[in-house]
Every structure is written in structure tokens, then in C-alpha cells.
Amino acid sequence: MTSATLPTTDDLRARARTALGHIGVAVPESGDFQARTPITGENLFGLTAATEADTEEAIAASRTAFLTWRTTPAPRRGELVRRLGELLREHKSDLADLVTIEAGKIRSEALGEIQEMIDICDFAVGLSRQLYGRTIASERPGHRLAETWHPLGVVGVISAFNFPAAVWSWNTAVALVCGDTVIWKPSELTPLISLACDHLLARAADEVGAPPRRTPPPAR
């Protein structure tokens, strides 16, 4: 019987750096808190947390973007989520690496989490063409009542370390096709996968011409 050897922190740091590089995220080097791995219990990279002022600015920018996004036809909103799903497929292996390194999930579980993200994007794209409302009989002759769904506004998503990407995607994909904008507060225990997901959504938004958004300050 042979025993598996755990990777070293240097190995994990190199894997994380490679995955982030493939996705297009600049690798941080210093900051006021640390991204760490539970596999060895050691630190990987230093990050800089968003300040209260950063948060207020992000909320204000999301509110401004919402005023445009809510009037964008739902099928066009679905194009943003469709592109996000394509990017998730393209970078599935790299994203799964980050989930394993930061959350400690085995490879199959990490890949499954990314697949959940892809699946909810597919669902939300279909939903973007099915935002139906009922037509209701009216007491007044020659009239009818129509049910219409309206976006809520800026949606807040708070996610935990044990599902560091999937929970965000479940809420975000549906919110976006429904005309809402999203503020995400990810777990401080899994910041690298959060940076990667945020970058892919920003890329999708740029490519489909979604309203300008305020990107959180880079981890630096």
C-alpha cells in the first residue's frame, strides 16, 4: 500500500498562480489579509480588503447601472449570462483548481461545483425568454388585466467558504436575467476563486456591452 503525498504550499501557490493567470487575474503579492489553503494550513498570497468607502461606491455604481439594466430586454440580459456560462466552461479546470486549493474539496467535488455554475447559467438563459405574466379577466367590458414582473434593484449576495462559487452563481445568474444588479460579499476564506469569478463576469459584461460597472479594488 502506498500513501499519497500532500502537495507543499509552494506547489499549491504555483498552481493557484497558474490558474489565475489562465483566467486573466493579476496575482497579488501583499496586503492586509491572507489567502490561505486548508490543505497545508499556510498562507498563499496577501490581499487588500475593500474598505467601507469602496463598498458604498460599489453600491452606488450598481444602483446607477440598474437604471439602465432594468430597461434592457430580458433576452439581451440573457446574453450576458450566456457568455458567462461559456467562459466558465472554458476555464472549468482552472476554477476547480482554485476551489480545491482554497476550500480543500477533492477534485471531483470542485469540478461539480463549477458545473453547477454552468448549469444555472443555462437555466437562467432559458428563463430570460420565459418571464411570462398572466392575463386576467376584468369586470370592465373591453378590458383585461396583465401581470408584469419588475426588477427589484440592487441584490446582495453573501456566500460561504464551503460553496465559494456556486451559491454566488445561483443568485447572480437569475438576478441578472431578471434585470437586477448584484453586489457580492464572498467569504474571506476563499478570495481567489471570488476574484476569478468576478473577472469572468466583468469580461462577459464588456463583451456583450452590459452597462458599466464598478469593479472591486484588485487584490494587491
C-alpha positions as CSV (number, residue, x, y, z in Angstrom):
1,M,0.0,0.0,0.0
2,T,1.3,3.4,-0.9
3,S,0.3,6.7,0.8
4,A,-0.5,9.8,-1.2
5,T,1.8,12.8,-0.5
6,L,0.2,16.1,0.1
7,P,1.4,19.0,-2.1
8,T,3.5,21.6,-0.5
9,T,2.4,25.2,0.0
10,D,4.8,26.2,-2.7
11,D,3.2,23.7,-5.1
12,L,-0.3,25.0,-4.3
13,R,0.8,28.6,-4.6
14,A,2.2,27.8,-8.1
15,R,-1.0,26.0,-9.1
16,A,-3.1,28.9,-7.9
17,R,-0.9,31.4,-9.8
18,T,-1.2,29.3,-13.0
19,A,-5.0,29.1,-12.7
20,L,-5.4,32.8,-12.0
21,G,-3.1,33.6,-14.9
22,H,-5.1,31.4,-17.3
23,I,-8.2,33.3,-16.3
24,G,-6.6,36.7,-16.5
25,V,-6.4,37.7,-12.9
26,A,-3.3,39.5,-11.7
27,V,-1.6,37.6,-8.9
28,P,-1.5,39.6,-5.6
29,E,1.7,39.8,-3.6
30,S,0.9,41.7,-0.4
31,G,-1.9,43.1,1.6
32,D,-3.7,43.4,4.9
33,F,-5.1,39.8,5.0
34,Q,-4.0,36.5,3.6
35,A,-5.5,34.0,1.2
36,R,-4.6,30.6,2.7
37,T,-5.1,26.9,1.9
38,P,-6.6,24.4,4.4
39,I,-4.5,21.6,2.7
40,T,-1.4,22.8,4.5
41,G,-2.8,25.5,6.7
42,E,-0.4,28.1,5.3
43,N,-0.8,31.4,3.5
44,L,-0.7,31.7,-0.3
45,F,-1.0,35.4,-1.2
46,G,-1.6,38.7,0.5
47,L,-4.8,40.6,-0.4
48,T,-6.2,44.0,0.3
49,A,-9.8,44.1,1.6
50,A,-12.4,46.6,0.3
51,T,-13.0,49.5,2.6
52,E,-16.3,50.9,3.7
53,A,-15.9,53.7,1.2
54,D,-15.2,51.1,-1.5
55,T,-18.4,49.3,-0.6
56,E,-20.5,52.4,-0.7
57,E,-19.0,53.3,-4.1
58,A,-19.8,49.9,-5.4
59,I,-23.4,50.1,-4.2
60,A,-23.9,53.5,-5.8
61,A,-22.4,52.3,-9.1
62,S,-24.7,49.2,-9.0
63,R,-27.7,51.5,-8.5
64,T,-26.7,53.6,-11.5
65,A,-26.2,50.5,-13.7
66,F,-29.6,49.1,-12.6
67,L,-31.4,52.1,-14.1
68,T,-30.2,51.0,-17.5
69,W,-30.1,47.3,-16.9
70,R,-33.8,47.1,-15.8
71,T,-34.9,48.5,-19.1
72,T,-32.7,46.2,-21.2
73,P,-34.9,43.5,-22.9
74,A,-34.7,40.2,-21.0
75,P,-33.3,38.2,-23.9
76,R,-30.4,40.7,-24.2
77,R,-29.8,40.3,-20.5
78,G,-29.7,36.6,-21.1
79,E,-26.8,37.2,-23.5
80,L,-24.6,38.3,-20.6
81,V,-25.3,35.1,-18.6
82,R,-24.9,33.0,-21.8
83,R,-21.4,34.5,-22.2
84,L,-20.6,34.0,-18.6
85,G,-21.5,30.3,-18.9
86,E,-19.2,29.9,-21.9
87,L,-16.3,31.4,-20.0
88,L,-17.0,29.1,-17.1
89,R,-16.9,26.2,-19.4
90,E,-13.6,27.4,-20.9
91,H,-12.0,27.8,-17.5
92,K,-13.7,25.0,-15.7
93,S,-10.4,23.2,-14.8
94,D,-8.7,26.3,-13.6
95,L,-11.7,27.3,-11.4
96,A,-11.9,23.9,-9.9
97,D,-8.2,24.1,-9.0
98,L,-8.9,27.3,-7.1
99,V,-11.8,25.7,-5.3
100,T,-9.6,22.7,-4.3
101,I,-6.7,24.9,-3.1
102,E,-8.9,27.3,-1.1
103,A,-11.8,25.2,0.2
104,G,-10.0,21.8,0.3
105,K,-12.5,20.0,-1.9
106,I,-11.5,16.9,-3.7
107,R,-11.1,17.3,-7.5
108,S,-14.5,15.7,-8.4
109,E,-16.4,17.9,-5.9
110,A,-14.6,21.0,-7.1
111,L,-15.4,20.2,-10.8
112,G,-19.0,19.5,-9.7
113,E,-19.3,23.0,-8.1
114,I,-18.1,24.7,-11.3
115,Q,-20.6,22.5,-13.3
116,E,-23.4,23.8,-11.1
117,M,-22.4,27.3,-12.1
118,I,-22.5,26.4,-15.8
119,D,-25.9,24.7,-15.3
120,I,-27.5,27.7,-13.6
121,C,-26.3,29.9,-16.4
122,D,-28.0,27.6,-18.9
123,F,-31.2,27.7,-16.8
124,A,-31.1,31.5,-16.5
125,V,-30.6,32.0,-20.2
126,G,-33.8,30.0,-20.9
127,L,-35.6,31.9,-18.2
128,S,-34.7,35.2,-19.9
129,R,-37.2,34.3,-22.7
130,Q,-39.8,33.0,-20.3
131,L,-40.5,35.9,-18.0
132,Y,-44.2,35.5,-18.6
133,G,-47.1,37.2,-16.9
134,R,-50.7,36.1,-16.6
135,T,-53.7,37.7,-18.4
136,I,-56.6,38.0,-16.0
137,A,-60.3,38.6,-16.8
138,S,-61.6,42.0,-15.9
139,E,-65.0,43.1,-14.6
140,R,-64.9,46.0,-17.1
141,P,-66.1,45.3,-20.7
142,G,-63.3,45.5,-23.2
143,H,-60.6,45.4,-20.6
144,R,-58.1,42.9,-19.4
145,L,-55.6,42.7,-16.5
146,A,-52.0,41.9,-17.3
147,E,-49.4,40.7,-14.8
148,T,-46.0,42.1,-15.3
149,W,-42.8,41.3,-13.3
150,H,-40.5,44.2,-12.4
151,P,-36.8,44.0,-11.3
152,L,-36.1,44.6,-7.6
153,G,-33.0,46.7,-7.8
154,V,-29.5,46.0,-6.3
155,V,-29.3,42.5,-5.0
156,G,-26.9,41.5,-2.3
157,V,-25.3,38.0,-2.3
158,I,-23.4,36.7,0.7
159,S,-21.6,33.3,0.2
160,A,-19.8,31.0,2.5
161,F,-16.4,29.1,2.1
162,N,-17.9,25.7,1.6
163,F,-19.6,26.6,-1.7
164,P,-17.4,29.6,-2.6
165,A,-18.6,30.0,-6.2
166,A,-21.8,28.0,-6.8
167,V,-24.0,29.9,-4.3
168,W,-22.9,33.2,-5.9
169,S,-23.8,32.0,-9.4
170,W,-27.2,30.6,-8.4
171,N,-28.3,34.0,-7.2
172,T,-26.4,36.2,-9.7
173,A,-27.4,34.4,-12.9
174,V,-31.1,34.6,-12.1
175,A,-30.9,38.2,-10.8
176,L,-29.1,39.4,-13.9
177,V,-31.7,38.0,-16.4
178,C,-34.5,39.4,-14.2
179,G,-33.0,42.9,-14.6
180,D,-31.3,43.3,-11.2
181,T,-27.7,44.2,-10.5
182,V,-25.6,42.4,-7.9
183,I,-23.2,43.2,-5.0
184,W,-21.3,40.1,-3.9
185,K,-19.7,39.7,-0.4
186,P,-17.7,36.4,-0.8
187,S,-16.1,34.6,2.1
188,E,-12.8,36.0,3.2
189,L,-11.6,32.4,3.4
190,T,-11.9,31.9,-0.4
191,P,-10.9,35.2,-2.0
192,L,-9.0,33.8,-5.0
193,I,-12.0,31.9,-6.6
194,S,-14.0,35.0,-5.9
195,L,-11.6,37.2,-7.8
196,A,-11.6,34.7,-10.7
197,C,-15.4,34.6,-10.9
198,D,-15.7,38.4,-10.7
199,H,-13.1,38.8,-13.5
200,L,-15.0,36.4,-15.8
201,L,-18.3,38.2,-15.2
202,A,-16.6,41.5,-15.9
203,R,-15.2,40.1,-19.1
204,A,-18.6,38.8,-20.2
205,A,-20.2,42.2,-19.4
206,D,-17.6,44.0,-21.5
207,E,-18.0,41.6,-24.4
208,V,-21.8,41.9,-24.6
209,G,-22.0,45.6,-23.9
210,A,-23.7,45.5,-20.5
211,P,-23.9,48.7,-18.5
212,P,-20.6,49.9,-17.0
213,R,-20.0,48.6,-13.6
214,R,-17.7,49.4,-10.7
215,T,-15.2,46.6,-10.2
216,P,-14.0,46.0,-6.7
217,P,-10.4,47.1,-6.0
218,P,-7.9,44.5,-7.2
219,A,-6.4,42.2,-4.6
220,R,-2.9,43.7,-4.3
